[in-house]
Amino acid sequence: MHIFGPTVGSLLHEHAHLEQFFKQNNVGPDGKMTPLDDEFLSEEAKKTAIKIRKTTANLVRHFQVP
């Protein structure tokens, strides 16, 4: 049973996957985010950070009270 519907469920699943990738590739040993303009940060890691911003905004929109 989907409480929020398949659209939000898919969005939550995608966001969780992005968060896991982000933790593994965009966070340094000190626990801080690697800056997006860091020369050693891969293109995929930069794209992931941007996608997280988008999915976060979409999730906020879905859960806002009208």
NUROKE-414662 format. One record per residue: residue in one letter; residue number from 1; z, x, y of N, C-alpha, C in turn. Coordinates in steps of 0.02 Angstrom, whole numbers, plus 32768, in hexadecimal, padded with zeros to 4 digits. Layout:
# residues N
(r A,NUM,(Z,X,Y),(Z,X,Y),(Z,X,Y)) ...
This chain:
# residues 66
(r M,1,(8000,802A,7FC5),(8000,8000,8000),(8000,802C,803E)) (r H,2,(7FD3,801E,806B),(7FCE,8044,80AA),(7FF2,801D,80E1)) (r I,3,(8026,803A,80FC),(804B,8019,8131),(8025,801B,8172)) (r F,4,(8006,8053,8182),(7FE3,805B,81C1),(7F98,8054,81BC)) (r G,5,(7F7E,804C,8180),(7F36,8046,8177),(7F16,8088,8164)) (r P,6,(7ED9,8084,814A),(7EB8,80C1,8133),(7EA5,80F1,816B)) (r T,7,(7E98,80D8,81A6),(7E86,8104,81DE),(7EC0,8132,81F1)) (r V,8,(7EFA,8115,81FA),(7F35,813D,820D),(7F4A,8169,81D2)) (r G,9,(7F45,814E,8195),(7F56,8176,815A),(7F2B,81B5,8155)) (r S,10,(7EEA,81AD,8160),(7EBD,81E7,815E),(7ECD,8218,8196)) (r L,11,(7EDD,81FD,81D0),(7EED,8228,8209),(7F2D,824F,81FC)) (r L,12,(7F5F,822E,81DF),(7F9E,8250,81CE),(7F92,8287,819A)) (r H,13,(7F69,8278,8169),(7F59,82A9,8134),(7F36,82E6,8153)) (r E,14,(7F04,82D9,817D),(7EE0,8310,819D),(7F0F,833A,81C9)) (r H,15,(7F3A,8318,81EE),(7F69,833C,821B),(7F98,8368,81F2)) (r A,16,(7FB1,834E,81BA),(7FDE,8375,818F),(7FBB,83B3,8175)) (r H,17,(7F7C,83AB,8160),(7F56,83E5,8148),(7F4D,8419,8180)) (r L,18,(7F3C,8402,81BB),(7F34,8430,81F4),(7F75,8453,8205)) (r E,19,(7FAC,842F,8203),(7FED,844D,8212),(7FFE,8485,81E0)) (r Q,20,(7FEF,8479,81A1),(7FFD,84AC,816F),(7FD3,84EB,817C)) (r F,21,(7F92,84E1,8189),(7F66,8519,8198),(7F7F,853E,81D7)) (r F,22,(7F93,8517,8209),(7FAC,8534,8248),(7FE9,8560,823C)) (r K,23,(8018,8547,8215),(8055,856E,8207),(8045,85B0,81E5)) (r Q,24,(8012,85B0,81B9),(8001,85EC,8194),(7FD8,861D,81BD)) (r N,25,(7FB2,8605,81EE),(7F82,8630,8210),(7F8C,8639,825B)) (r N,26,(7FB1,860C,827A),(7FB8,860F,82C3),(7FFF,8620,82DA)) (r V,27,(802D,8629,82AB),(8072,8638,82BD),(8083,867D,82A3)) (r G,28,(809C,86A7,82CF),(80AD,86EB,82BD),(80F0,86EF,8299)) (r P,29,(8102,872B,8282),(8141,8735,825E),(817E,8725,8289)) (r D,30,(8175,8726,82CB),(81AD,8716,82F7),(81B6,86CB,8301)) (r G,31,(818A,86A3,82E2),(818F,865A,82E7),(816D,863D,8324)) (r K,32,(814B,8667,834A),(8128,864F,8387),(80DE,8648,8379)) (r M,33,(80BF,8619,839C),(8077,860E,8395),(8051,864A,83B0)) (r T,34,(801E,865E,838C),(7FF2,8693,83A3),(7FC6,8676,83DA)) (r P,35,(7FC1,8697,8414),(7F97,867C,844A),(7F4F,8673,8434)) (r L,36,(7F2F,863F,844D),(7EEA,8631,8439),(7EB9,8666,8450)) (r D,37,(7ECB,868C,8483),(7E9F,86C1,849A),(7EAD,8705,847A)) (r D,38,(7ED8,8705,8447),(7EE8,8743,8423),(7EAA,875C,83FF)) (r E,39,(7E9B,879C,8406),(7E5E,87B8,83E8),(7E5E,87B9,839C)) (r F,40,(7E99,87B5,837E),(7E9E,87B7,8334),(7E9F,8772,8314)) (r L,41,(7EA1,873D,833D),(7EA3,86F9,8324),(7E5C,86E4,8310)) (r S,42,(7E55,86CA,82D3),(7E12,86B7,82BB),(7DF8,8679,82DF)) (r E,43,(7DB7,8670,82DC),(7D97,8635,82FA),(7DB1,85F6,82D9)) (r E,44,(7DBA,85F8,8297),(7DD3,85BE,8273),(7E1A,85AB,828A)) (r A,45,(7E43,85DC,8297),(7E87,85CF,82AE),(7E86,85B0,82F5)) (r K,46,(7E58,85C7,831E),(7E52,85AA,8362),(7E3B,8561,835D)) (r K,47,(7E0A,8554,8332),(7DF1,8510,8329),(7E27,84E2,830E)) (r T,48,(7E51,84FD,82E2),(7E88,84D5,82C6),(7EB9,84C0,82FD)) (r A,49,(7ECA,84ED,832A),(7EF7,84DC,8361),(7EDA,84A5,838C)) (r I,50,(7E99,84A7,8398),(7E78,8474,83C0),(7E77,8431,839B)) (r K,51,(7E6A,8433,835A),(7E69,83F6,8331),(7EAE,83D6,832F)) (r I,52,(7EE3,83FE,832C),(7F27,83E3,832C),(7F34,83BE,836D)) (r R,53,(7F1E,83D9,83A4),(7F26,83B7,83E4),(7F05,8372,83E2)) (r K,54,(7EC8,836F,83C6),(7EA3,8330,83C3),(7EC5,82FE,8394)) (r T,55,(7ED9,8315,8358),(7EF8,82E6,832A),(7F3C,82CE,8343)) (r T,56,(7F60,82F9,8367),(7FA0,82E4,8384),(7F94,82AD,83B7)) (r A,57,(7F62,82B6,83E2),(7F52,8283,8414),(7F3E,8242,83F3)) (r N,58,(7F16,8246,83BE),(7F01,8209,839A),(7F3D,81E6,837A)) (r L,59,(7F69,820C,835C),(7FA5,81EE,833E),(7FD1,81CC,8372)) (r V,60,(7FD9,81EC,83AB),(8001,81CE,83E0),(7FE3,818C,83F6)) (r R,61,(7FA1,818A,83FD),(7F7F,814C,8410),(7F8A,8115,83DD)) (r H,62,(7F87,8126,839D),(7F8F,80F4,8368),(7FD7,80D9,8366)) (r F,63,(8008,8101,8377),(804D,80EC,8371),(806B,80D2,83B3)) (r Q,64,(8044,80D2,83E8),(805D,80B7,8428),(8064,806C,8422)) (r V,65,(8097,8053,8442),(80A1,800A,8443),(8076,7FEE,847B)) (r P,66,(804D,7FBB,846B),(8020,7F9F,849F),(8045,7F7C,84D6)) 
